Amino acid sequence: MKAITLVKILTFVLLFATGLSADTEKVKILGIGNSFTFNAVKYLDDICESTPGVDADVAVAGIGGCPLDKHVNLAKEHEADPEKGKKYDYQLNSKKVKSGASLKEILLAEEWDYITIQQVSTKSYKEETFYPYAKELIDYVRKYRPEAEIVIHETWSHSVNSYRAKDWKLDPDEMYTKLHANYAKIGAEYGLRIIPVGTSFQNARATEMWNLQPDGFDPKNHSLTYPEDKDNLPNSPKSLNSDYSWKKKKDGEWYIGSDGFHANTAGEYLGALVWFEFFTGHDANSVTYKPKSLSEAQAASLREVAHETLVAESES
């Protein structure tokens, strides 16, 4: 009797597990963009893999520093001559599939459920740079993947310590206000949903943990030397951007590189959390995975910001 009961229990467990697997439908996401796209999805695979009931393929068709007009022009070149326009790095689930691919090739590589588009950060706050290119890219995507939902990836503003804030006199808050309005306008005009990553950065910076202040550091005029000061860069734990890093010239000399617009680990994690909840519907607060360099408190803060941002956007 005990043996029969055990068999029944094991059979039930097996059927239950199989049922869960069958109910877990794979979501296929393709991001068309540049380094900011790679930033936003860097930890998305890890987050999805660590979450029961989530199965996702995450891909990027990216070109460093690529704006909307370049995406469109490359697509037109490829349509006119199939040997041209092959400039994309194609990444699938954090692994490089191909360098030198065309956008059309990547669009046809999988039956994508969602395809994201975005503007390059240096043009994101300039409304005129979205026209007519956003519509042309949307039309091109729909030509080859009419069944996919096109979604806008709202990028983020730079750090208060970025050379863009210092040399360009471009205030990060002002930049956010403009880029947020531009993405919202495109979304409204073409009926597209928006992944509010830029808004999540802004919301995080409004908290004490991520309220970064200008450090006054000049990467071109300083007293730091390598390797003595390898770990002494003023990279505040409150930053969401990769502000400074040691770089090596071809002659072997080390210097401090100034960035401040790409996301650092914290920013990449926040972006991935927003993408995760947006596409899967799972509360970002339920995520257990975190990058090793982040503390538990930092990770928990970013999960909460991601979730609250999406809740607020859905209610607005």
C-alpha positions in Angstrom: 0.0 0.0 0.0 2.8 2.4 0.9 4.6 1.6 -2.4 1.4 2.4 -4.4 0.9 5.6 -2.5 4.5 6.7 -3.1 4.1 6.0 -6.8 0.9 8.1 -6.9 2.7 11.0 -5.1 5.7 10.9 -7.5 3.4 10.7 -10.5 1.4 13.8 -9.2 4.6 15.7 -8.6 5.9 14.8 -12.1 2.6 15.9 -13.8 2.5 19.1 -11.8 6.1 20.0 -12.8 5.4 19.2 -16.4 2.3 21.4 -16.3 4.3 24.3 -14.9 6.8 23.8 -17.7 4.1 23.7 -20.3 2.5 26.9 -19.0 5.8 28.8 -19.1 5.7 30.4 -22.5 9.0 31.8 -23.8 9.1 35.5 -24.4 11.3 36.7 -27.2 12.6 40.3 -26.9 14.8 42.2 -29.4 16.3 45.6 -28.6 17.4 47.7 -31.5 19.9 50.4 -30.4 23.4 50.9 -29.1 25.5 50.7 -26.0 22.6 51.9 -23.8 20.6 48.9 -25.0 23.5 46.6 -24.0 23.6 48.4 -20.7 19.9 47.9 -20.0 19.8 44.2 -20.7 23.2 43.2 -19.2 21.6 41.5 -16.2 18.3 40.7 -17.7 19.2 37.1 -18.6 20.4 36.4 -15.0 17.3 37.9 -13.6 15.0 35.9 -15.8 16.9 32.6 -15.3 16.7 33.1 -11.5 12.9 33.6 -11.5 10.7 30.6 -11.6 8.1 30.6 -14.3 10.0 33.0 -16.5 11.5 31.9 -19.8 12.9 34.6 -22.1 15.2 35.1 -25.1 16.8 38.5 -24.9 18.6 39.8 -28.0 20.2 43.1 -29.1 20.9 44.5 -32.5 23.4 47.1 -31.6 25.9 49.6 -33.0 27.9 51.8 -30.6 26.6 55.3 -30.6 23.9 54.6 -33.2 21.1 57.1 -33.5 17.7 56.6 -35.1 18.7 58.2 -38.5 21.7 55.8 -38.8 19.4 52.7 -38.2 17.1 54.0 -40.9 19.9 54.8 -43.4 21.5 51.4 -42.9 18.1 49.7 -43.5 17.7 51.7 -46.7 21.2 50.8 -47.9 20.6 47.1 -47.3 17.3 47.2 -49.1 19.0 48.7 -52.1 22.0 46.4 -51.9 21.9 43.2 -49.7 25.7 43.5 -49.3 25.5 46.8 -47.6 24.1 47.9 -44.2 25.7 45.0 -42.3 27.0 46.9 -39.3 25.2 45.3 -36.4 26.5 43.2 -33.5 23.8 40.6 -32.9 23.7 39.3 -29.3 21.3 36.6 -28.0 21.1 35.8 -24.3 24.4 37.6 -23.5 26.3 35.7 -26.2 27.5 37.2 -29.5 25.8 35.5 -32.4 27.3 37.5 -35.2 29.2 40.7 -36.0 28.4 42.4 -39.3 24.7 41.5 -39.5 22.0 43.5 -41.2 19.0 44.7 -39.2 16.7 42.7 -41.6 18.7 39.5 -40.9 18.2 40.0 -37.2 14.6 40.8 -37.5 14.0 37.6 -39.4 16.2 35.5 -37.1 13.4 34.8 -34.6 9.7 35.3 -34.2 10.1 38.2 -31.8 7.3 39.1 -29.4 8.6 42.5 -28.6 11.0 44.8 -30.4 12.4 48.0 -28.8 13.6 51.2 -30.4 15.4 54.2 -28.9 17.3 57.3 -29.7 21.0 57.7 -29.0 21.6 59.6 -25.7 23.4 62.6 -27.3 20.2 63.3 -29.4 17.5 62.0 -27.0 16.8 65.5 -25.6 16.5 67.0 -29.1 13.0 66.6 -30.3 13.8 67.3 -34.0 16.2 64.3 -34.1 13.3 61.9 -33.8 11.7 63.0 -37.1 11.1 61.4 -39.5 13.4 58.6 -38.4 11.3 57.1 -35.5 8.4 56.5 -37.9 10.6 55.2 -40.7 12.2 52.7 -38.3 8.8 51.7 -36.9 7.6 51.1 -40.5 10.7 49.0 -41.3 10.3 46.8 -38.3 6.6 46.3 -39.0 7.4 45.4 -42.6 9.4 42.3 -41.5 7.8 41.6 -38.1 4.2 42.8 -38.2 3.2 40.5 -35.4 5.7 41.9 -32.9 4.8 44.7 -30.5 7.1 47.7 -30.9 8.1 49.3 -27.6 10.1 52.4 -26.9 13.1 52.1 -24.6 13.3 55.4 -22.7 17.0 56.0 -22.1 18.5 58.0 -19.2 20.2 61.3 -18.6 23.9 61.5 -17.7 25.6 61.9 -14.3 26.1 65.3 -12.6 29.8 64.4 -12.9 29.8 63.7 -16.6 31.9 66.0 -18.8 28.6 66.6 -20.7 27.2 68.3 -17.6 30.5 70.2 -17.1 31.6 71.1 -20.6 28.3 71.1 -22.4 26.5 72.9 -19.6 23.7 70.3 -19.9 22.0 69.8 -16.6 21.0 66.2 -16.1 17.5 67.1 -14.8 16.9 69.3 -17.8 18.1 66.6 -20.1 15.7 64.1 -18.5 12.8 66.5 -18.7 13.3 66.9 -22.5 14.1 63.3 -23.3 11.1 62.1 -21.3 8.8 64.5 -23.2 10.3 63.4 -26.5 9.8 59.7 -25.9 6.3 60.3 -24.6 5.4 62.2 -27.7 6.6 59.5 -30.0 4.8 56.9 -27.9 1.5 58.8 -28.1 1.9 59.5 -31.8 2.4 55.9 -32.8 0.6 54.1 -30.0 3.6 52.6 -28.4 4.2 51.6 -24.8 7.3 52.9 -23.1 9.9 51.1 -20.9 10.5 53.9 -18.3 14.2 53.3 -17.6 15.1 56.9 -17.8 12.3 57.7 -15.3 13.6 55.0 -13.0 17.0 56.6 -13.0 15.4 59.9 -12.1 13.4 58.4 -9.4 16.4 56.6 -7.9 18.4 59.8 -7.8 15.6 61.4 -5.8 16.4 58.9 -2.9 19.1 59.4 -0.4 21.0 56.2 -1.5 21.4 57.4 -5.1 21.4 61.2 -4.6 24.8 61.8 -6.2 26.3 65.3 -5.9 29.0 66.9 -8.1 32.4 65.9 -6.9 34.4 68.8 -8.5 37.0 66.3 -9.8 38.9 67.3 -13.0 40.1 64.1 -14.9 42.5 66.3 -16.9 44.1 68.0 -14.0 44.6 65.8 -10.9 47.4 64.4 -8.8 46.4 60.7 -9.0 48.9 58.2 -10.4 48.6 54.6 -11.5 48.9 52.0 -9.9 49.3 53.9 -6.5 45.8 55.4 -6.8 44.2 52.6 -8.7 41.4 52.4 -6.2 41.1 56.1 -5.4 39.0 57.4 -8.2 36.1 59.5 -6.9 33.5 57.0 -8.1 30.7 57.5 -5.6 28.6 54.5 -4.6 25.6 56.8 -5.1 26.2 57.0 -8.9 24.2 55.0 -11.5 26.7 56.0 -14.2 30.2 54.9 -15.1 31.8 58.3 -14.1 35.6 57.6 -14.2 37.9 54.7 -15.0 41.6 54.1 -15.5 42.5 53.6 -19.2 45.7 52.7 -20.9 47.2 54.4 -24.0 48.9 52.5 -26.7 52.3 53.7 -25.4 51.5 52.1 -22.0 50.7 55.4 -20.1 47.6 55.3 -17.8 45.1 58.0 -17.7 41.6 58.7 -16.2 38.8 58.3 -18.7 35.7 60.5 -18.1 32.3 59.1 -19.1 29.3 59.7 -16.9 26.6 58.7 -19.4 26.9 54.9 -19.7 25.3 53.0 -16.8 27.5 51.4 -14.2 26.6 48.1 -12.4 23.9 49.8 -10.4 22.4 51.5 -13.4 22.6 48.3 -15.5 20.8 46.4 -12.7 18.1 49.0 -12.4 17.5 49.0 -16.2 17.3 45.3 -16.3 14.8 45.2 -13.4 12.6 47.7 -15.3 12.7 45.6 -18.4 12.0 42.5 -16.4 8.8 43.7 -14.7 7.7 45.5 -17.9 7.9 42.4 -20.1 7.1 39.6 -17.6 4.6 41.3 -15.2 6.6 39.9 -12.3 7.2 42.3 -9.4 10.8 43.5 -9.5 10.8 43.2 -5.7 10.6 39.4 -6.0 13.9 39.2 -7.9 16.5 37.3 -6.0 19.5 37.7 -8.3 21.9 40.7 -7.8 25.3 41.5 -9.2 28.0 40.6 -6.7 29.4 44.2 -6.4 26.1 45.5 -5.1 25.2 45.3 -1.4 21.9 43.8 -0.4 20.6 47.3 0.6 21.6 48.7 -2.8 19.9 45.9 -4.7 16.7 46.1 -2.6 16.6 49.9 -3.2 16.9 49.5 -7.0 14.2 46.7 -7.0 11.8 49.0 -5.1 12.5 51.9 -7.4 12.0 49.8 -10.5 8.6 48.5 -9.3 7.4 51.8 -8.0 8.3 53.5 -11.3 6.3 51.0 -13.3 3.3 51.2 -11.0 3.4 55.0 -11.2 3.7 55.0 -15.0 0.8 52.5 -15.3 -1.4 54.8 -13.2 -0.5 58.0 -15.0 
